[in-house]
Amino acid sequence: MHFRYCAHILNLCVQDGLGELRPLLEPIKGVIRWIRAARSAKRIFKLKCEEYVLRKKVISLDTPIRWNSTYKLLYNAIAYRDVLTDMYNESRTDVQFITNDHWSLAMIIHDVLETFDQATKIFSYVYEPNINMVILECIKIIHSIKETSEANPDPSVKNVLDSMKKNGMLILQNFLLFMAFVLFLMQVSNSKV
């Protein structure tokens, strides 16, 4: 029996949580959009990378259709944190800057999404998926969200993570009930033979 549909359910759960968190990451996403769209920004990015002794890299954009694009964006953006912060803060004429709070939030979201990314890869195995792996990964996700939520004082992030934890528990409970029902049906059909 294949459980790849679990990856789809997992992605729906992540999308629900990311919908509320995406606006909080807007300054980081904004500078990446600017770098990708403007030649002058690409030149500045290249110079800043040389200044910080980093290899110039194309950072992928965030798309709302694929939750793991947010994970990949954060993964790369965190590596170029100093470059992106300098570029954004030097280009702004208003009072909004990328602060350490933005990066702290980005790292928290990245850490939670990393757990989801690993689980999605496991759920998507073609030849090896089994119920043990699915249940274990669901428990890891819920545990990761719980730990992050308890360690995070920011109420907006805490509320989103608590909501994701609640949704994850519901999915796990429903999944276990479904599997118990399937096993019961298999037992009944075997006993009739």
DRENTOR-441387 format. One record per residue: x, y, z of N, C-alpha, C in turn; residue in one letter. Coordinates in steps of 0.2 Angstrom, whole numbers, plus 5000, padded with zeros to 4 digits. Last residue first. Layout:
<atoms>
XYZXYZXYZA ...
</atoms>
This chain:
<atoms>
493849195021494149145016494249085019V 493449275031492949245027493249195023K 494649325036494349275041493749245037S 495049425027495449365028495049305032N 494049515029494049485023494449425023S 494349555042493749525041493749495034V 495649615040495549555044494949515043Q 495349715032495749665029495749605033M 494549795040494249765034494749715031L 495549825050494949785052494649755046F 496449905042496649845045496049795047L 495550015039495849975034496049905036V 495350055052494850035048495049995043F 496650095055496350045059495750015056A 496850195046497250135045496950085049M 495950295050495850265044496250195043F 496450325063495850295062495750255056L 497650385058497750315062497050285062L 497150495052497550445048497550375052F 496550565062496150535057496550485053N 497750595070497250555073496750525067Q 498450665060498750605063498250565066L 497550775059497750735053498050665055I 497550825072496950805069497150755063L 498950865073498650815077498050785074M 499050965063499450905062499150845067G 498151065069497951025062498350965061N 498951095080498251065081498051025074K 500051145074500151085078499451055079K 499551255067499851205063499851135067M 499151325079498651305074498951245070S 500451345084499951315088499351285084D 500951425074501251365075500751325079L 500151545075500151505069500451435070V 500451585088499751565086499751525080N 501851605087501651555092500851535090K 501851715079502151655076501851595081V 501151815087500951795080501151735078S 501951815099501251785099501051775092P 503551765102503151805097502451775097D 504351675109503951725113503451765108P 504651505107504551565103504051615107N 504651385113505251425113505151495111A 503451325109503551345116504151385117E 503551315095503051355098503151375105S 504651225095504751285092504251335095T 503951115100504551135103504651215101E 502851095091502751105098503351135102K 503551065079503151125080503051145087I 504150945083504551005081504151065081S 503050865085503550875091503950945089H 502550855073502150885078502550905084I 503550795066503350865064502950895070I 503650675072504250715072504050795071K 502450625069502550635076503150685077I 502550605055502050645058502150665065C 503650515055503750575053503150625055E 502950395061503550425064503650495062L 501950375051501750395058502350425061I 502750345040502250405040502050425047V 503450235044503850295042503350355042M 502450145046502950155051503250225050N 501850125033501450155038501950185044I 503050165020502650115024502350155030N 503850175004503450205010503050155013P 504750124995504850105002504350135006E 504650164981504650094983504650074990Y 504550304982504150264977504050194979V 504350434993504750374991504250334987Y 503650534999503650534992504050474989S 503850535012503150515010503150505003F 505150585012505050515014504350495012I 504950715008505350675004505250605006K 504150765018503850755012504250715007T 505050765029504450715029504150705022A 505850865025506150795026505550745026Q 504950975025505350955019505550885020D 504650975039504150965034504450935027F 505851015044505550955046505050935041T 505951145038506451085036506251015038E 505051215043504951195037505451145035L 505651245056504951205055504851175049V 506751325051506851255055506251215055D 506151435045506551385041506651315045H 505551495055505151465050505551415046I 506751535062506151495065505751455060I 507351615053507651555055507151505058M 506351715052506551675046506851615048A 506451775065505851735062505951695056L 507751815064507551775069506951735067S 507651915054508051855053507951795058W 506752005060506551975053506951905052H 507652045071506952005072506751975065D 508652105065508752045067508152005069N 507852185050508152185057508352115059T 507752285037507752215039508152215045I 506652435039507352405038507252325039F 505752575036505752505037506452475035Q 505852715034506052695040506052615041V 506352755017505852755023506252725029D 507352725008507252795010506752805016T 508452585006507752615008507852685010R 509652535002509252554997508552584999S 510252485014510552545011510052575005E 509352385017509452435022509752495019N 509652295007508952315008508952385012Y 511052265007510752295001510052325003M 511152215021511452275018511152305012D 510352105020510152155025510552225022T 511052025010510352045009510152105014L 512252005016512252035010511552065009V 511951935028512252005028512152045022D 511251815022510951865027511251935027R 511451715015511651775012511351835016Y 510951605022511651605020511851665018A 509551645021509951645028510651645027I 509251625008509251695011509651695017A 509251485007509751525003509851595006N 508151455015508851415016509351455013Y 507151535011507451545017508051515018L 506951464998507051544998507451555005L 506551345002507151354998507351424998K 505351375009505951335013506551345009Y 504651424999504751465005505351435008T 504551304991504851364988505051414994S 503751224998504451214999504851264995N 502451254994502651275000503451275001W 501851314979502351264982502651294988R 501051424977500851364975501251304978I 501751544981501251524985500951454983P 503451554979502851554975502351514980T 504951644980504451614984503751614980D 506351624970505851664972505351614976L 508051584973507451564970506851604973S 509551664970509051644975508351634972I 511051634963510351654961509851624966V 512551694970512051644969511351674967K 514251724972513651744969513151694968K 515051674986514951654979514251684977R 515751784997515251734996515251734988L 516451895004516851835002516351775001V 515852015006515751965011516051895009Y 516252074993516352105000516352055005E 515551984984516351994984516552024991E 514252024988514451954989515251954989C 514252154984514152134991514352064992K 514352134970514852174974514852154981L 513152064967513852034965514352074969K 512252164971512252094975512952064973F 512452264962512552274969512652214973I 512052194950512752224951512952234958R 510652174954511152114952511852134953K 510252304954510252264960510652204960A 510352334941510752374946510752334952S 509352254935510052244934510552274939R 508052184944508352244942509152234941A 507452064948507152104943507552154940A 508252004958508051964952507752004946R 508252104968508852074965508752034958I 506852104971507252164968507852144965W 506651984977506252004970506652064967R 507452004988507651954983507251964976I 506852104995507452114992507652064987V 505552034997505552094993506252114990G 505851935006505651915000505751974995K 506152025017506751975015506551955007I 504952085019505552125018506152085015P 504051975022503952015016504652055014E 503751895032504451885028504451935022L 502451915036503051935040503751925037L 501751865025501851935026502351955031P 501851715028502151755022502251825023R 501051675039501751695040502051725034L 499851635034499851685039500551715040E 500151535025499751595023499751655028G 500751435032501251485028500851545026L 499751365037500151405041500551455038G 499251315025498751345029499151385034D 500351245019500051305016499651345020Q 500451135028500951185028500651255025V 499251065025499351085032499851145032C 499551035012498951075013499051105020L 500650955014500751015010500151065011N 500050845020500550875023500650945020L 499250795009498950815015499450865019I 500350755000499850804998499550835004H 500950655008501350715006500850775004A 499950565008500150595014500550655013C 499950504996499450554997499550595003Y 500850404997501150464995500650524995R 500850275002500550325006500750395004F 500350114996500750174995500450234999H 500449945000500050005000500450065000M 
</atoms>
